[in-house]
């Protein structure tokens, strides 16, 4: 449960998302960047949104993986259809979406500390 004293997972998620975004924008070396970005694309957006649904740990983790891949697909497909395709732009949209989810988790924990929002890990 997230309380006013414990923002653990959402705070780590927000900091990790910001670090991944900075690594991409600053052009970190290719092998490191590939590993970081692929792990973020696989879990980042989903881990920021699934805890808001208050789903258990293992089910939530599996749902986070599926939701992340689905969001990756939806964002990239929408950008292709709108003729504004850009890999960096797609990544930026997913980073913003992940940050919004993490901030929403922190806000819910701050405003309503009695509302149970389970951590995934």
Buried (B, 14 or more C-beta within 10 A) or exposed (E): EBBEEEBEBBBBBBEBBBEBBEBBEEEBEEEEBEEBBEEBBBBBBBBBBBBEEEBEEEEBBEBBBEBBBEBBEEBBEEBEEEEEEEEEEBBBBBBEBBBBBBBBBBEBBEEEBEEEBBBBE
